Amino acid sequence: METIVLYTKSYSGDLKRLLVSIESIKKHNVDNIPYYVSVPKSELELFKQNIDTTYVNLIADEDILSKNIDQSWHTQQIIKSSFWKLGVCKNYVMLDSDSYFIRDFKQSDFMYNDETPYTVMHEQKDLFAWTSKFGQSMLGFNPYQSFKQDRMRIMEIFGRSGRIYDFGPGPIIWSSKVWESLETEYLQPNNLQFETLIEFCPSEFSWYGEWLLTNKVIDLMPIEPIFKFFHYEQLYQYYKQLGFSELDFTEQYMGIVMQSNWNAPLRY
């Protein structure tokens, strides 16, 4: 079993973005960390024809959940959170198709030691400082309010008070031990499925993080986000107008996420 692997859940609509991501991994993966990609079973042939399967371990989403799947935003989260069930790794870096590396990376960038992964955990202050100033005029809403409401719902479930943390955005480093303990020590005793949690609050990384704070199955070694994440087109344009280039992000970040839901360019 591998100490850590890279993993992406993708589909045909993100194929072009995935190709950019794969090439960046090939270029910067100093320790040759194994890389897995899962796609709908119906699209396996399309991906086999377009990606380097000698480098990428290509599998079907259905192999992860052991059942047929209706693809949706919710099921994507369930698949990502269930990758550990394949039993191929102790930890995994969950990368979305719209993320790519901009500098070399090693296993030690994700692991505190041989047993403990770092956990993305912070208060998202930089983003919310920007949205508090520009959000209403540029976005037409205040993202912090929905963020706060979602996180507090999960905190209440596990009986936690205090600071509101963000355990994303991606890429996220996940321990299989945490997901397994959530299933065996919370879901099964309460006769629940993970689907129920996602329906209640669709934030898989928040369920992971809040359960880790509750259960403490692994040591908590918090880090800031490892990629520069462009949540909104307006945020992207803001940085462009300030003259930021990819090179300007390399000291603080391993990569960039050009979030596909606003039809972002393939690269910054």
N, C-alpha and C positions, 0 to 999 in steps of 0.2 A: 504494500500500500504506500502510495506517495505521501510525503509530508505535506505538499501543497501542489495544486494544479491551477491553471487558468481555465475559466469556463464562460462561454457565451451562449445564451439562448437567442436564436435568431429565426428569421423567416424570410420568404422571398422578397418582401417589400423592403428589406434592409440589406439585400445582397451586396449592393454597391458599397455601402458603408462598411459591411463586414470585410470586404476585400481590402479596404484601406486599413482596417484594424489588424488583419492578419499580416499584412506586409510590415506594419510597424512592430508587431510582435517578433516576427522573423529577424528583423534588423536589430532589435534592442534586447532580446531575451538572452542575456549573458550566461545564465545558469541552465539554459535549455529546459525550463520548467514545462512539463507536458501541458498541452493545450487541447481542450475539448470544446466542441460546438454541437449543440442539439438543435434540431429543426423538426417541423412536422413530418411525420412519416411519408406523407403524400408528396413532400418536396425533396426527399433525399436525393433522387436522381439529378434534379436541377443543381443541387449543391455539389454533388460528386463531379459534375461536368465543369464546375466553375472554380472550385477551390483545390488547393494542394492537399490531398488526403494522405500524402506521405508525411506531412507535417502536422495536420489537424486530425484529431480523433473525432470523426463525425459519427454522431448517433442520433436516433430518433427520440423526440420528446416522449413518445409512448413507452420507450424502454425505461425511462426514468420513473414514470407513474404506473407502469404495467397495466395500462388501460387506454382506450381510445379517448381523445381529447377534443373538445370544441375550443378552438383557439379564441382567446379574448385577452384583454388586459389583466383580468383576474387570474386566468389560468397561466398566463406568463409568469406571474409572481409565484404561483404554486409550484410550477416546474422548477424555477430557479431555486426555490427554497427546499426542493426535494432532491436536488442533484446528489447530495450526500448519500442517498439510499443506494446508489450504484456501488458503493464500497471501494472506490478507486483511490480515495484520498482522505487524509485526516483534516485537511483545510482546503478551501478554494477561494480564489479571487474571482468574484462575479463581475464580468465585464459586459456591458451592453455593446451592441453592434456599432453604435455611433461614437465609440471611444477609441482613441488611438494613442500610442506612446510617442513621446518626443525626445526621450533620452534612454540610455541603457538602464536596465533594472536587474536586480538579483533577488534570490529568495530572501535574503536578509532585509529587503525593503518591506516585506510583508510579514516576516516572522521575528518576534522578539528573541526567541530561542527555538530549539528544536521542537518544543511542545506547544508554545504559546504564540498564537498570531496576534498582530496588532488589531485593535478594534477602532474603526472610524467612529468617533464620538465627540461632538462639539455642539456649540449653541448657534451655529450658522449666523454669526453676528455680521460678517462682511456683506452677505447677501441681503439681510434684512435692514442693514444700514442703508444700502442702495435702494431697496424697495420702499423704505419709509420716506425717502426723499423724492423718488421718481415714480413709485408704484402707481399711485392714483392717476397721475397725469399720463404716464406712458402705458401702463397696463390696464387701467380702469378698475383695479381692485387692489386690496391689500393682502398679499400672499401670507403674511404672518398670522392672520386670524385663522385661516383654514389649517395652517401648519399646527398652531397651538391647539385647536379643537381636536384634531386627529390624535396628536400625541397624548393629550390629557385623557382621552377615552381609554387608551391602552394602559396608561399609568394607573388609572382607577381600577382596571381589571386586576392588576397585580398589586394594588395597594401601595403604590409609591407616590410620595409627594416631593415637592422641591423643584429643582431646576428642570426645564424642559430641554431635552437633548435631541439632536438629530444624529441618526446613525447611518446617514448617507450624506451626499448622494454617491452614486457609484463612480468608479469601481469600489466594491465593498469586499472586505476580507472576512470570510465566515469559517467558523469551526464546525465540523460535523458533530462534535460532542454537544454543542449548544443546541443544534437542531434536533438531535436525537433525544436529548433530555427534555426538550419542550414536548416532544411526542409522547415519551414514556412516562413523564412525571406530571404533565398537565393535560394534554389532549386525551390520552387513553383513560386516565382515572375519571375524567369528566365526560367521557363518552362523546368527544368532539372530534371533528375533522379539521385539518388546517384550512380547508375551504371556508369553514364557518368563521374563522378569525379574519380571513381576508374579506369576506362579505361584511363583517362588522366594521372593519377599518382596513382599507386596502393599502397597507404600508408594510411590506414584508420585512424591511430592514428595521423598522421600529419594533415589530414583534420580537425579532432576534435580539435587539439591544436591550429592550426592557426585560426580556426573560433572562438575559445574561446578568443584568443588575439584580434580579430577583434570586436566581438560582446559584450564580457564581460558580458554575461548573468548570470554568477556566479562569485563569488570572486575567484581570482587565488591564490592558496596556493601551490607553487611548491615544489616537493620533488624529490630526486634522485630515481633511479630504486629500487624497493623493493625486487627483486630477483637477485641472481647472474646468469647472462645469458651467456651460452657458445655458442657463435655464430658459432664457427669453431672447428673442431677436433683438430687443431693445438693449439688453445687457451686452450682447455681442457688438452692436453698433457703437455703444458707449466706449468700449475698450478700443475698437478700431479708430474711433475719432481721437482717442488719447495717444494713438500711435503705437500700441502694443503689438509686438510680433510674437511668433511661436517661441523664438529664442528668449524672449523676456520672461517666459513662464518656466523655463527649464530648471532654474535654481530651486524653486519651491514645489514644482509639480513634476510628476513622471509623465503626464499626458494631458490630453484635452478631450472633453466631451462636447460635441456639437449636437445638442439634443434634436433628434429627428422630428419631434412632434411640431416644430415650427418650420419644418422644411429647411433646415440649416444647410450651409455648404458642407461638402464632405470633409474639408479641412478648414482650420481657422485662417 
